[in-house]
Amino acid sequence: MTLTFDQICSITTGAAQITQEENGIVFHRFTAPQENLYKSTGQDGCTKAYSTPGVKLMFRTDSPTLTMRVAVSPGSSRTYFSFDVYVNETLADCLDNFPAEGLPIPYPKFPCPLGHFSKTIDLGPGIKNVSIAFPWSVAPVLEELSLEDEALLEPIKPARKMVAFGDSITHGYDAQRPSLRYAAQLAAALDAEEFNKGIGGEVFVPPLAKLKEDFVPDFVTVAYGTNDWAKTSLDTFKTNCRSFYSLLSQNYPSTPIFALTPIWRKDRDAVTAVGSFDSVEPLVRELTQDLPNVIVISGADLVPKDENYYADFSLHPNDEGFNHYYHNLYKKIKAELDRF
């Protein structure tokens, strides 16, 4: 039984829009106005905007197998990808393009083939909950998704909605599996549908914050600052940071907005036009202190200050680093949501 466009739309979470194209189904994590913003900023941001972190298919079925056919093209500076298939919250299999033993260290720039891929996955007997986490690193087109004939298909929808703004680390660099990104694990733990707006290399962009979603999120996370520190001036940092949080707060005045300050980076002892790396967190606190629904969470201790927790040994967490990020962040956000 090949699922129709409408059936696939019904089981999709984390997509701002879904389109039927000549070559298959495309899942967009940005709204049309947000995509147009990135189209206007240049090819790099536009390419990354079509990757799919946060997009998932979630459903109940009694089908013993699932078949996927996809076409993948560049969606970041990384070429490895994975579709993670979970059955009853346990990883059952993956459709990917790298060796079964994992990627060689250091793996971020390891070349992997793109193009067309397919796989039939054993889901096991009986009725089960299935989720398919889409890749953060590439732009996929779903050419086919099939279950056994006459199989049950019931959508599953999380209880909450979460919007995650940020740079490469929120985007997913450098999790080997998309379900291991900190934002993915956080959303799953909080039973939230993740709408991911992370873009590798990004800084505070107020025009993005000005564009509202088509829904009111239950909570928002914002994780910029490390690229702002590395690439902008102090005045620009202050102006854009303040404007970004002010616009978000105006759009969602009753929604908790978590301002995540930057995690450790290897070159943190440098001094840039913004100042020392340690000055970023106090700046964010100062610039948001009068916004009642903005809650600052320190990133300093979310990931161990050790290059071995980073895929590139300097900036982007590996799977173990992301696991620390998620666990430490979850405790802080859960406590705040319980009080909000």
C-alpha positions in Angstrom: 0.0 0.0 0.0 1.7 3.2 -1.2 0.6 6.1 1.0 -1.0 9.0 -0.7 0.0 12.7 -0.4 -2.9 13.3 2.0 -2.1 10.3 4.1 1.6 11.4 4.4 0.5 14.9 5.3 -1.7 13.5 8.1 1.2 11.7 9.7 3.8 14.5 9.3 5.0 16.6 12.3 7.5 19.5 12.3 6.8 20.8 8.8 5.6 24.3 8.2 4.4 23.3 4.7 4.4 20.2 2.5 4.3 20.3 -1.2 3.7 17.7 -3.9 6.4 18.2 -6.6 6.9 16.4 -9.9 9.5 14.2 -8.4 7.9 13.5 -5.0 6.9 15.1 -1.7 8.9 18.0 -0.2 8.8 18.9 3.5 9.5 22.5 4.4 10.5 23.4 7.9 10.1 27.2 7.1 7.0 29.0 6.2 6.8 30.6 2.7 7.7 34.1 4.0 10.6 32.6 6.0 11.9 30.7 3.0 11.7 33.9 1.0 13.8 35.7 3.6 16.5 33.1 3.1 16.2 33.2 -0.6 17.0 36.9 -0.4 20.1 36.4 1.8 22.0 34.2 -0.6 22.5 30.6 -1.8 24.1 29.2 1.3 21.3 30.1 3.7 18.7 29.1 1.1 20.3 25.6 0.6 20.3 25.0 4.3 16.7 26.1 4.7 15.6 23.1 2.6 17.2 20.5 5.0 14.7 18.8 7.3 15.7 18.8 11.0 12.6 18.4 13.1 10.5 16.9 10.4 9.1 13.5 11.4 6.4 11.0 10.3 4.6 9.6 13.4 1.9 6.9 13.2 0.4 3.7 14.6 0.3 0.7 12.3 0.1 -3.1 12.2 2.2 -3.3 9.1 5.2 -5.7 9.6 7.3 -3.7 7.1 7.8 -0.2 5.7 9.5 0.7 2.4 11.0 4.2 1.7 12.4 5.6 -1.5 14.0 9.0 -1.3 16.2 11.4 -3.3 18.6 13.6 -1.4 20.5 16.7 -2.4 22.7 19.1 -0.5 21.2 20.8 2.5 24.3 21.8 4.5 28.1 21.5 4.3 27.8 17.9 5.3 26.9 15.0 3.0 26.2 12.1 5.4 22.5 11.6 6.3 20.1 9.3 8.1 16.4 8.6 8.3 16.0 7.1 11.8 13.1 4.7 12.1 11.8 4.1 15.7 9.4 1.4 16.7 7.8 1.9 20.2 10.5 4.5 21.0 13.4 2.1 20.1 15.6 2.6 17.1 14.7 -0.2 14.7 16.7 0.7 11.6 18.0 3.6 9.5 18.1 4.6 5.8 21.5 6.2 5.5 24.5 6.6 3.2 27.5 5.8 5.5 29.1 2.7 6.9 27.2 0.5 9.4 30.0 0.9 11.9 29.6 4.7 11.7 31.6 7.5 10.3 35.4 7.7 10.7 36.8 10.3 13.2 36.8 13.2 12.5 33.7 12.8 10.4 32.1 16.2 9.7 33.6 16.5 6.1 33.7 12.8 5.3 32.4 12.5 1.7 29.2 10.4 1.3 27.1 9.8 -1.9 23.9 11.7 -2.5 21.2 10.8 -5.0 18.5 8.0 -4.8 18.2 5.6 -1.9 15.6 3.0 -0.8 15.1 0.4 1.9 12.5 -2.0 3.3 12.5 -2.0 7.1 11.2 -4.7 9.4 8.8 -3.2 11.9 7.9 -6.4 13.7 4.5 -7.9 14.5 1.4 -6.4 16.0 0.2 -2.8 16.4 3.1 -0.4 17.1 4.0 3.3 17.2 6.4 4.2 14.4 8.3 7.5 14.0 10.7 8.4 11.2 13.1 11.3 11.9 14.2 13.1 8.8 17.8 14.1 8.2 19.2 17.5 9.3 22.0 17.5 6.8 20.4 17.1 3.4 17.3 18.2 1.5 15.2 15.1 0.8 12.4 14.3 -1.5 10.1 11.5 -0.5 9.5 9.4 -3.6 7.5 6.6 -2.0 6.4 5.4 1.5 4.7 2.0 1.5 3.1 -0.3 4.1 1.6 -3.7 3.7 -1.8 -3.8 1.9 -4.8 -3.0 4.2 -2.4 -1.9 7.0 -3.7 0.3 9.8 -2.5 3.9 9.6 -3.3 6.3 12.5 -1.5 9.6 12.9 0.2 10.4 16.2 0.5 14.0 17.3 2.6 15.3 20.2 0.9 17.3 22.9 3.0 20.5 22.6 4.5 22.6 19.9 8.1 23.9 20.2 10.0 26.3 17.9 13.8 26.1 18.0 15.8 29.0 16.6 19.5 28.8 16.3 22.7 28.3 14.4 24.5 25.2 13.3 24.2 23.4 16.6 20.4 23.8 16.6 20.5 22.8 12.9 22.1 19.5 13.9 25.8 19.8 13.2 27.3 17.2 13.9 24.9 14.5 15.1 25.4 11.3 13.1 21.7 10.5 13.6 19.1 13.2 13.4 17.2 11.8 16.4 20.3 12.5 18.5 20.3 16.3 18.0 19.7 18.1 21.3 16.6 19.8 20.0 15.2 16.4 18.8 15.8 14.7 22.2 14.4 17.7 24.0 11.2 17.7 21.9 10.7 14.0 22.4 11.2 14.2 26.2 8.7 17.0 26.4 6.2 15.4 24.0 6.6 18.4 21.7 6.4 18.8 17.9 9.7 20.3 16.9 9.6 23.2 14.4 13.3 23.7 13.7 14.6 27.0 12.4 18.3 26.4 12.9 20.7 27.4 10.1 24.4 26.7 10.1 26.5 29.8 10.5 23.5 32.0 11.5 23.4 35.0 13.8 20.5 37.0 15.3 18.3 38.0 12.3 15.5 40.2 13.6 13.4 39.9 10.3 13.2 36.1 11.0 11.8 36.8 14.5 9.3 39.2 13.1 7.7 36.5 11.0 5.1 34.6 13.1 4.3 30.9 12.8 0.8 29.8 11.8 0.3 28.7 15.5 1.2 29.8 19.0 4.0 27.6 20.3 4.0 26.2 23.8 7.6 27.2 24.2 10.5 28.6 22.1 14.2 28.1 22.3 16.7 30.5 20.9 20.4 29.6 20.7 22.4 32.2 18.9 25.4 34.2 20.1 28.5 32.1 19.2 28.6 33.3 15.6 27.6 36.8 16.6 30.6 36.8 18.9 32.9 35.6 16.2 31.6 37.7 13.2 29.9 40.9 14.3 30.6 44.1 16.2 29.4 44.9 19.8 26.9 47.4 18.6 25.5 45.0 16.0 25.3 42.2 18.6 23.4 44.4 21.0 21.0 45.8 18.4 20.2 42.5 16.8 20.0 40.5 20.0 17.6 43.0 21.6 15.5 43.3 18.5 15.2 39.5 18.0 14.0 38.8 21.5 11.7 41.8 21.6 10.0 40.8 18.4 9.6 37.2 19.6 8.1 38.4 22.9 5.7 40.7 21.0 4.6 37.8 18.8 4.1 35.3 21.6 3.6 37.3 24.8 2.3 34.3 26.8 4.8 31.8 25.6 8.0 31.0 27.5 11.1 31.9 25.4 14.3 30.2 26.5 17.4 32.2 25.6 20.2 29.6 25.5 23.6 31.2 25.7 26.5 29.6 23.8 28.1 26.4 24.8 31.9 25.9 25.1 34.1 26.4 22.0 37.8 25.6 21.7 38.8 29.2 20.7 36.9 30.8 23.6 40.0 32.5 24.9 40.1 34.8 21.8 38.9 38.4 22.1 36.7 39.6 19.2 35.0 42.9 18.3 32.2 41.9 20.7 34.7 41.3 23.5 35.5 38.1 25.4 33.5 35.0 24.9 32.5 35.1 28.6 30.9 38.5 28.0 28.2 37.1 25.7 26.0 35.6 28.4 25.9 38.8 30.5 25.0 40.8 27.4 22.1 38.5 26.6 20.9 38.7 30.2 21.1 42.5 30.2 19.4 42.9 26.8 16.4 40.7 27.8 16.0 41.5 31.5 12.8 43.6 30.9 11.1 40.9 28.8 9.0 38.9 31.3 8.6 35.8 29.2 12.3 35.5 28.2 14.2 33.1 30.4 18.0 32.9 30.1 19.6 29.5 30.4 23.4 29.4 30.7 25.0 27.2 28.1 28.4 27.2 29.8 27.9 23.8 31.5 25.5 22.1 29.1 28.3 20.3 27.3 31.6 19.3 28.9 34.5 21.7 28.2 36.5 18.9 26.4 37.2 18.7 22.7 36.4 15.0 22.8 32.7 15.8 23.0 32.9 17.7 19.7 32.8 16.1 16.3 35.3 18.6 14.9 37.2 18.8 18.2 36.3 22.5 18.5 32.8 23.7 17.9 30.0 21.2 17.0 29.0 18.4 19.5 29.2 14.8 18.6 26.5 12.3 19.6 27.9 12.1 23.2 28.2 15.9 23.4 24.6 16.3 22.2 23.4 13.8 24.8 24.9 15.9 27.6 23.4 19.1 26.0 20.0 17.5 25.9 20.0 16.0 29.5 21.3 19.2 31.1 19.0 21.4 29.1 15.9 19.2 29.7 16.3 19.5 33.5 16.4 23.3 33.3 13.5 23.8 30.8 11.3 21.2 32.5 11.6 23.0 35.8 10.8 26.3 34.2 7.8 25.0 32.3 6.4 23.5 35.5 6.5 26.9 37.0 5.4 29.0 34.1 
